[in-house]
Amino acid sequence: MTRIPATRTTPARPADVAAVFPELAALARPAVRLHPRPGEPTAHDSSVGGPLLWPARQPWPTCELWHEGPVNPLVPVAQLYARDVPGLRPPGRNDLLQVLWCPFEHPPEFKPPTQLFWRVAAEVTDVLAAPPEPYEVEYEEYLPRPCLLAPEEVTEYPNLLELDEETRRRVSDRARWEAAGVELPGEYADHPAGFYGDALSVAPGWKVGGWAPWGLTDPVPRFCVGCGAAMVPLLTVPSDEWSANNSGWAPEEDRHLVARRRRGDANPTGVVVSRSNHLQLYACPDQAVTGHPHTDLVQ
């Protein structure tokens, strides 16, 4: 395996949302697709499932909700250096985000509880050499395969469910697309809103920022318990990098994998969240605040 992540390039979108619907231009958001692919990350790399730059003297986090046997150590999910992920926006002087979870689904939402740690990488001079491993794992899919990242900035627009009724009506109007010179693919000829949702709005896969991939439920606002502010998407942990409905987002370098139609090709991390859904992590928008807890939601 290599330690150098290969470049991944999202194909140009088949239509310019802002040109067809100028009213959506103000809702464009940057997102950073992480494109994790199997590799040999070190503690000094941004990674999914790789070793963490963890201080040797800091206790390793455990799951306080796990009640069967000894306290279960958490599993590294992602490590993101701000130098690699331009949209990360760490609070204060921090330049490193570490995400861990318990490899068990907990009720009532039946999702793996997560813990987030922000830190200044340069201050970690004595790195923990042998982190503890979990005593038990409910599903192997909660043990991410070590992957290096190839971050790529893209532009997203809101999920169809987040648009107001009038805007949804316009997006569903075939004449509006035709007037803008957009030829809808055959499968979307009678369903323009599906074209917007699948090909133009929310990018699939591991990503930082952007818009949430609603669908399992209607949009659910998340508010910071520390200050009451509306929280913003921080990290999306998916069960695949693309699917049959949104395979047009698959990177140019992976188009040959899309044609093979093998599920494993679209899931290089091996992670499957809560019956093949997504885990969306949200953070307080006040990036100067480090003490306000994050929240998460399965979609």
C-alpha positions in Angstrom: 0.0 0.0 0.0 1.1 3.5 -0.7 1.3 6.5 1.7 0.7 9.0 -1.0 -3.0 9.5 -1.7 -4.0 9.5 -5.4 -5.8 12.6 -6.7 -9.6 12.3 -7.0 -11.5 14.6 -9.3 -15.3 15.1 -9.2 -16.7 15.3 -12.7 -18.1 18.7 -13.7 -21.7 18.9 -12.8 -24.1 18.3 -15.8 -25.8 21.7 -15.2 -25.0 25.0 -13.4 -27.6 25.3 -10.7 -27.0 29.0 -10.2 -27.4 29.7 -13.9 -30.7 27.8 -14.1 -32.0 29.0 -10.7 -30.3 32.3 -9.7 -32.4 32.3 -6.6 -30.3 29.4 -5.3 -27.0 31.1 -5.9 -26.9 32.5 -2.3 -27.4 29.0 -0.9 -24.3 27.5 -2.5 -21.9 26.1 0.2 -18.4 24.8 -0.1 -17.7 21.3 0.9 -14.5 19.2 1.0 -14.9 15.7 -0.3 -12.2 13.6 1.6 -12.0 10.7 -0.9 -10.6 8.1 1.6 -8.7 5.3 -0.1 -6.8 2.4 1.5 -3.3 3.3 2.4 -0.8 3.3 5.2 -1.4 6.5 7.2 0.7 7.6 10.1 -0.2 9.7 13.1 1.1 12.7 11.1 -1.4 12.2 8.2 -5.0 13.1 7.7 -6.8 9.8 7.5 -9.9 7.7 8.1 -9.2 4.7 10.4 -5.6 5.6 10.8 -3.4 6.1 13.9 -4.0 9.3 15.8 -1.6 12.0 17.0 -2.6 11.3 20.6 -0.6 12.6 23.6 1.0 9.7 25.5 -0.1 11.2 28.8 -3.7 11.8 27.9 -6.1 9.0 28.8 -7.6 7.2 25.8 -11.4 7.9 25.6 -13.8 5.1 26.4 -17.5 4.6 26.0 -19.3 5.6 29.2 -22.6 4.2 27.8 -21.3 0.7 27.2 -22.6 -1.5 30.1 -21.5 -5.0 29.2 -18.2 -5.9 30.8 -15.2 -3.6 31.2 -15.2 0.0 29.8 -14.7 -0.2 26.0 -12.0 1.9 24.4 -13.2 4.0 21.5 -12.2 3.5 17.9 -10.4 6.1 15.7 -12.7 7.2 12.9 -11.0 10.2 11.3 -8.1 12.5 11.8 -8.1 15.8 9.9 -5.3 18.3 9.7 -6.5 21.9 8.8 -3.5 22.1 6.4 -5.2 19.3 4.3 -8.8 20.3 4.7 -9.4 24.0 3.9 -13.0 24.0 5.0 -12.3 22.6 8.5 -12.2 25.9 10.3 -10.9 24.7 13.7 -11.7 26.8 16.8 -9.0 29.0 18.3 -5.4 27.9 17.7 -6.3 24.3 17.0 -5.3 22.8 13.7 -6.3 19.1 14.2 -9.6 17.3 14.6 -9.9 13.8 15.8 -13.1 11.8 15.7 -13.6 8.5 17.6 -16.7 6.3 18.2 -17.9 3.3 20.1 -18.2 0.3 17.8 -21.7 -0.5 19.2 -25.0 1.0 18.1 -26.7 2.7 21.1 -30.4 3.2 21.5 -32.7 5.0 21.0 -31.2 6.1 17.7 -29.1 3.0 17.3 -26.0 4.8 16.2 -22.4 4.7 17.4 -21.8 7.6 19.9 -19.0 9.8 18.9 -16.4 12.0 20.7 -14.5 14.9 19.1 -11.1 16.3 20.0 -9.6 19.5 18.8 -5.9 20.1 19.4 -2.8 21.9 18.3 -0.7 19.3 16.5 2.7 21.0 17.4 2.0 20.6 21.1 1.8 16.8 20.8 5.5 15.9 21.2 5.1 12.5 22.9 2.7 10.4 20.9 0.9 7.4 22.3 2.6 4.4 20.6 0.0 1.7 21.3 -3.5 2.9 21.7 -5.9 0.4 23.4 -8.2 -1.6 21.1 -11.9 -2.2 21.9 -12.6 -5.4 23.9 -15.7 -6.1 21.8 -17.2 -4.9 18.5 -20.8 -5.2 17.6 -20.2 -4.9 13.8 -16.9 -5.1 12.0 -18.2 -2.3 9.8 -17.5 0.1 12.7 -13.7 -0.6 12.4 -12.7 1.7 9.5 -10.0 0.4 7.2 -6.9 2.6 7.3 -7.2 5.1 4.5 -5.3 8.2 3.3 -7.3 11.2 2.0 -7.3 13.2 -1.2 -9.4 16.2 -0.2 -11.2 18.1 -3.0 -13.3 21.3 -2.7 -16.7 21.2 -4.4 -19.8 23.4 -4.3 -23.1 22.1 -3.0 -26.7 23.2 -2.9 -29.4 22.4 -0.4 -31.1 19.0 -0.4 -34.5 19.3 -2.1 -36.2 18.9 1.3 -34.5 22.0 2.6 -36.0 24.2 -0.2 -39.2 26.1 0.4 -42.3 25.0 -1.4 -42.2 27.6 -4.2 -38.5 26.8 -5.0 -39.3 23.1 -5.0 -42.0 23.8 -7.5 -39.6 25.7 -9.8 -37.0 23.0 -9.6 -39.7 20.5 -10.5 -40.8 22.5 -13.6 -39.4 20.9 -16.7 -39.9 24.1 -18.7 -37.6 26.0 -16.4 -34.8 23.6 -17.2 -35.5 23.6 -21.0 -35.6 27.4 -21.0 -32.0 27.4 -19.6 -30.9 25.0 -22.3 -30.5 22.0 -20.0 -31.3 18.7 -21.6 -32.6 16.4 -18.8 -31.3 12.8 -19.0 -34.0 10.3 -20.0 -34.6 8.9 -16.6 -35.3 12.4 -15.3 -37.3 13.8 -18.2 -40.5 13.6 -16.1 -38.8 14.1 -12.8 -36.5 17.2 -12.9 -36.4 17.4 -9.1 -34.7 14.0 -9.0 -32.0 15.3 -11.4 -31.4 18.2 -9.1 -31.3 15.9 -6.0 -29.1 13.2 -7.4 -26.7 15.1 -9.7 -26.5 18.7 -8.6 -27.2 19.3 -4.9 -25.4 17.3 -2.2 -22.3 15.3 -2.9 -22.2 11.8 -1.5 -19.3 10.3 0.5 -17.0 11.4 3.3 -16.9 15.1 3.4 -16.5 18.2 5.6 -19.0 21.0 5.5 -21.6 21.4 2.8 -25.2 20.5 3.1 -26.8 17.5 4.9 -28.0 14.4 3.0 -31.6 14.3 4.2 -34.0 11.6 3.2 -34.4 9.2 6.1 -36.3 12.0 7.8 -37.3 15.5 6.9 -34.8 18.2 7.8 -34.3 18.5 11.6 -32.7 21.7 12.8 -29.9 21.2 15.3 -29.1 23.9 17.9 -26.1 24.4 20.1 -26.8 23.6 23.7 -24.1 26.1 24.7 -25.4 29.2 23.0 -28.6 28.2 21.1 -27.1 28.9 17.6 -28.2 26.8 14.7 -25.5 24.2 14.2 -23.7 23.6 10.9 -22.6 20.3 9.2 -19.1 19.4 10.3 -18.4 15.9 9.0 -20.4 13.3 7.1 -19.6 9.7 7.7 -21.3 7.7 5.0 -21.9 4.0 4.2 -20.6 4.5 0.7 -18.9 7.0 -1.6 -21.6 6.7 -4.3 -24.6 4.7 -5.2 -26.6 3.8 -8.2 -28.7 7.0 -7.9 -25.7 9.4 -7.5 -22.9 7.6 -9.3 -22.3 10.7 -11.4 -20.5 12.1 -8.4 -17.9 9.2 -8.6 -14.4 10.7 -9.3 -13.1 10.5 -12.8 -10.4 8.2 -11.6 -13.0 5.7 -10.4 -15.3 5.6 -13.3 -14.2 2.1 -14.2 -15.3 1.0 -10.8 -18.8 2.4 -11.3 -19.2 0.3 -14.4 -18.3 -2.9 -12.5 -21.3 -2.3 -10.1 -19.6 -4.0 -7.1 -20.7 -2.6 -3.7 -17.3 -2.9 -2.2 -15.8 -0.6 -4.8 -17.9 2.3 -3.6 -17.0 1.6 0.1 -13.2 1.7 0.5 -13.4 2.4 4.2 -15.6 -0.6 4.9 -17.8 1.6 7.2 -21.5 0.9 7.2 -23.5 3.2 9.6 -26.9 2.2 11.1 -28.2 0.0 8.3 -26.4 1.6 5.4 -27.2 5.2 6.3 -25.0 8.3 7.0 -23.9 9.8 10.3 -23.9 13.6 10.2 -21.9 15.4 12.8 -22.8 19.0 13.5 -20.8 21.8 15.3 -21.5 25.2 16.8 -21.0 27.9 14.1 -19.0 30.0 16.6 -15.5 28.6 15.7 -14.0 30.6 18.6 -15.8 28.4 21.1 -14.2 25.1 22.0 -16.4 24.0 24.9 -19.7 23.8 23.0 -20.5 20.1 22.3 -21.1 18.7 18.9 -24.2 16.7 18.0 -25.0 14.0 15.4 -27.8 12.6 13.5 -28.4 9.5 11.3 -29.6 10.1 7.8 
